[in-house]
Amino acid sequence: MAHFMDIHKNMKGLTKDQLLEAHNQDLANEQGTGVHFQKAWGDPTSGWVFCLSEGPNREAIQQVHRRSGHPADEIFEVPVSVE
């Protein structure tokens, strides 16, 4: 399964609770898509939100975000990682 980092650019003023709610919407809408959202980060000042997920392709990631009401502005596959 491929890993993806996506960016949402218009979420200025986002609170931690709102980020959690958006992440939970993605988790609820990922059923049956082969997508799993792992983590989300947000910057309320810039309005940028970053989501780490795994799934079959970019289109599947975007499909879940659209169902949740917040399509991503950009989605990048991240084939190399370290911990």
C-alpha positions, 0 to 999 in steps of 0.5 A: 500500500502506498503512502500519501501526504496531502495538503488543504490550504484554506482552513485558517482559524482551525481549532484542534477540535475541528481538526479532530472532527475532520480527521474522524470524518475521513476515518468514517468515510474510508470504509471499503475504499482501501484508504486509511488516514493515519494522522493529521496536522494543522496550522491555524495561522496559515490555514494549512492542514496536512494528512498522512494516509495510505491507500491504492492511489491519489484518486482514492485519497481524494474520494474520501476527502470529498465525501468528508466535505474537504477535498485536498488541494494537493496530494503527494505520494511519499514512497520513501520514509524513515523513522 
